[in-house]
């Protein structure tokens, strides 16, 4: 490989981070400081120094981030004589890495090789089934809350004796959780939490397997370290240290920014920075403080806000970019006026500064604030994309075809089997399905085994089957799946998938389902065609080495919401602040910067005010809310607008309530801010000071 030219591409601190490849290293990478560039150059530098690809593992949180890393490393690596092949290099999300380990060690964990990975829809279906099995199906339970409780129990974030779920004490649902776990094992399936929990258990309980992976992965990198949970940290720790207590020579590098730790609600643990320093004594720490994204004004504002947090690692972002435009803060009368203001400003700037729609990002604390802005965009004919919409893979027609593929790959998957056993309709009704369920329960088996037992029975349960037509259809269904188990193993998967869709005559099913709405049926069928083309493109990718059905199903099971950002070109991005992390826009609007929203009242109520914590307790609700505001500010490259309504319609009764501006607004140095009126810029110093007084007065109101 051609020698890397570090000096022309990196600053002094970045070069130190890239070339420090031996021993433990902590890289504190501030917002916009070139973190991804450092990681990719660091891996390329390791390869240049002769470290084998197979010895390196780099873990991150999204498929998008992993893909970007891989693409950049390939660009660097392909410049040399060895080409751009990176098939032995492990660049992965935590979940994908966990899945690869479970796949290889499935039998030790008590699973068959062809296990399924349940997505959220499958998981909720199994939770419903578990409630029914425990005679609790009639309880009014928020399934999302219950699913979150099960996730927290499994990952160690909650215990049965604490808190409540859907108005009931947690421990009421302990039998349901146990039934859910038994269901996963019975159906030869794992959920997303298992992709983290099972590898950790495997390493803790099987020293020889742990050593096998440790001997291979001798260079470990963790991206977005501030987002790691305790379970992820313990997994990394075992991989780096084995069963030892500490090691000053372990080749492990953590890259992150404690000021951007905003995911405590999903398990991210700020204390992992402290644990990392304890477990790896003599650790080298490098700070990346030069920001390549934002103007000096935006960075000074961000520094001014985040400096109020205690217990953080001291750093001060700076920029070589010019001072830039002041931050504009406006006080709209209500949320409708706010939405119209944002839409109007986008149109004005679009024409005045020759911007494009995808140059704008509109951020809000919660999804509930987005509807009014959407309405204003629709009225103003402004193209936009809301982050976190329904995934392509969650559409019914796509779920149906995926379920067929899953059953062919793993007929023990009850949820997928029950989804397609009578889709399209084949005469297997509720009575038959109920009978199969009873046989499964009686024999402690899955539905597929019940079908085999029923069809092959020469007596016994055979007499239960009074409907001869249903029995014939069931037998044909069984033979259909068995035939396709043979067919699907032969390349190419895309061709086989198309043949499968034709054989079940899914088009006729869509026409019957939608009656006169043939246009809707055609649209749904076009989604299936697109799905098959996706498989075809994946097969034709030279980097796809395993082109089998299991590899494809595992791949789509790991697709997450954050990866749906490829179609934002030419559209304004409208999203929550959490969704915006990792993104940047030339122009950013932060909507709803009001007390009760930023910081969010629910977060403060649940965790208590910051004053209730000791001075060493840096990780608390108010400080996380401040970090969230810091993240929002640092998404802006050139211009930042912040709006705080005087009144906002809230609650079930939709009553209009008085609002106070967020206290975080006062933490922005006042010389950086232009306090504007709707529809105009306020150049007068006197007018600006008057509006500042209004904001302070509203903040003092009780």
Helices and strands as residue ranges (DSSP letters): H 12-19, E 25-29, H 35-48, G 53-55, E 56-60, H 63-77, E 90-93, H 94-104, E 116-117, H 120-133, H 143-155, E 164-165, E 168-169, G 170-173, H 174-186, E 189-190, H 194-205, H 207-216, E 219-222, G 225-227, H 230-241, E 252-256, G 258-260, G 264-266, H 272-279, E 284-288, E 290-291, H 296-306, E 318-319, E 327-330, H 335-352, G 357-359, E 360-364, G 367-369, H 370-379, E 384-386, G 392-394, H 396-409, H 414-420, H 430-443, H 447-456, G 460-464, H 468-487, H 493-503, H 506-514, H 518-540, H 549-557, G 561-563, E 572-576, H 577-580, E 585-591, H 601-607, G 610-612, H 621-633, E 636-643, E 647-650, E 655-658, G 663-667, G 670-672, E 673-675, H 685-700
